[in-house]
Structure formats: C-alpha cells, structure tokens
Amino acid sequence: MIHVLSRYGIVLIVSLLCFGNLHAADSTQALTLEKALASVEAMHPDLLAAQADRNAAVADRDIAASRTDTSINFEGILRSGAVSTPPNNILPDNSVRLTARKTLYDFGRSSAAEQAGISELNAREADLITAKERRRLDVMSRYFDVLIADMQYTADNELMAVVYVSFDHGKDNFAAGKISSVDLAALESQYQDTLAKRTLSVQRQRITRALLANAMNRPGDLPGDLLEPKLEGNSRLLPEYDTLISIMLENNPRLLAQREMLAASQQRLASLRAENRPTLDAEIQAADYSRTALTRDNLSAGLILSWPLYQGNRADSRVAKEFAQLTKVQANSEKLKMDLTQSLLETYLEIVQLQSSGRSAALKQVEHRDLVLERSRGLYEMELKSNLGTSMTDTVEANLRVRRTEYQLALDFTRLEAMLGKPLEAKLKKSSR
C-alpha cells in the first residue's frame, strides 16, 4: 500500500509541475478580475466600431447644422461677344464676381435635419455604452471560464493519477498471475480514456486563456495565474420584478438608442417633406467687368425666394423611403422591448433560483463529498479500500459546482445592471424617493 501511495504521489507531483510550467510560461504575475475589467476601456475592435459610428453621427449632425451656413463663391469668366451696333466688332466681355449667400429661412427643412442629426448622435452614444457593457460581460465570462478550466484540470488530473496507479498496480498483478489479460486491458483502456480527458483539460486551459486575452484586447498575451474574486455582491437582495421592469424601460441604453433613432427618423421625414417649401436667401455680390454697361452693378445686395413648384417624383420617393425606415425602427423598438423584458425575467428568476436552492444544493453536495472523503481516508489508512482518489475527485467536482454557481450569479447581476442602465443600488435608491 505504501508503494502504491508513493507512485500515486509521484504522478500528482509531476502533473502539478507541468501545470505550473504552463502558467509560468504565459505570465509571471497573477491577474485579478479588477485588472481584467480595467481593460474594458481599451480600444477593442468592438469599441472602435461603436466609436466610429458615433463619430459618423457627429459628422452627420454637423453637416445638417451647416445647411444654412454662409457660402462665399468666386467666379472668373473669360468671354467674348459682338456688339449690336456697327461695325459689330467682337470684343472681350470678361468679369470677376465675389458672391456671398446665406439661407435666412427654409421653412423647417434645415432645423428638422439638424434635430435628426442630434437624435442619431444620442443613439450612437447609447450604443457606445451598450458596447462597453458587452465588453464587461465578455471579460467577466472569459475570466470565469479560465478559473473553471483550471479547476476542471485539477479534477481530471486527480482522476488520472488514481487510474494510473490502478493500471500500474494491475501490471504488477498481471505479472504475478493474479489478474487476466482482459482485466489488464480494461485497466489500460480506462487509463487511456482518462489521460485523453486530462489532455483536453490542458488544451481547454490554453484556449480559455487565449479567449480572455482577446477579450482584454491583448491577443497572444496569455495570462498565467488568476486570482479567485470575492464576488461579495452575489448576496444582494432583489426588488420586485415589476420595479425592475419600469426601471429598465426608462433607462436601458438599447431602448434609449431605439427611441433616439425613432426621433431621428421622424425628424428626417419632416425635413424631406419640407423639400417642397420655399427657401429665402440673402445675397451680396461684388463684381468687375471688362466692358461697361448701364445694367451692370459693381456691388449689389438682395433677397432671393426660391420655390420648387415641380420636382417630379424625387421628393415623394425619398419621403416614402424614409417612412419605410421609420416603420422598421418602430418595429425593431417593439421587438427589442419584448426581448429585453423576457431577458430580464429569465435573469431575475435565475438569480432568485441560484441564491436560494441552487447555492444551497451546491453547498450540501460539498458537505456530503467532504464527509465521504474523510471516510475514504480512514478506509485507505486501514487498507480496506483504495477509492481515496475517486473521493478526492468527487470533492473537487463538488467545489467546482459551487464556483460555477457563484460565477453565474456574478454574471447575472452584471447583466441585470446592464439592462437597467446603471448600478442596481443607484437605481433602487432613485426609485425609492
């Protein structure tokens, strides 16, 4: 039995050393959840795309606001013409003109376009907030995946050590004629299956670290050891579901973005409908001519009223297209409201379940596995049974279930706060006033 125990310990030590070398090769400093979440503000490609959409909205707003800006144009004309009186000579008729024009009033066309630009900018800023919340959830989820992969490796490595010792002991028994070749083959098959599972666990450790590095916008820079977060907020009390619904409908960034996009579409529609209305411009012109004439002014100023009496089907087609877009935005807004309401309900119920029965069941399983482990240790010391390794594996699995529960709770609370638009505590204080 002492010989078996020593072989069992050697396998464990070698496996743990390999596990430690994997971490040491990737990083020399342990990563915390707080440090990982600090990377959310880094310019990840998802954030860059959202920022680009916001910048484009800023440009569209400025373009709309500039529709009534003063324009100054310079013209230089080289021209020749024949006089109407004899001898009908062809003489140069060159001129230069400097013209300044400003739209004084266009009957709501430019103001509606500018309001549309402002509303779309507000929508893009809300989308940027949503993108950051998604990055936060992704980083948290990837961080927890690494911790779970490490714990799963511990369980699989423990089981492999147990199975290897059984297989190694079986070879001795086969050589002594105590077991048949069929029994030895069964032990070897079990060992190979367990080894393959452990190899997959090692690969999963690297894969989850690569995904976390990408989420932190550090591709290729795989983190090493990760510290277990405290997750003290997992025991927070939840208000009534109806209270959360009203908070979400008022403050959810995605709903805010949809409302702003709806307002922008309505304003664009108003601007397009105003295309059939007149435009009043003020114009000042300074000019000089190579040929003098009584009808030519070197300096002039005036008001110009332009009224489009007929534009064919151009204006009506643009109005019809924008109206279709408005209908689509309205439909998307209603669909989003249904999806968010359903998501909020599912998240709310999952938090309630995990805080009550889910957490209790996981802790009870740990308590049971600890008792079984203690009994297995006693039987092992008395050389009555050799299932100590299996019991240790079951204990690791039970603890893994507890951590999964806590990780899911943390993700659910973060997802809930993202749907509410602000931290849960702040929204509850505001709603209680």
Order of alpha helices (4+ residues) and beta strands (2+ residues): alpha-alpha-alpha-beta-beta-beta-beta-alpha-alpha-alpha-alpha-beta-beta-alpha-alpha-alpha-alpha
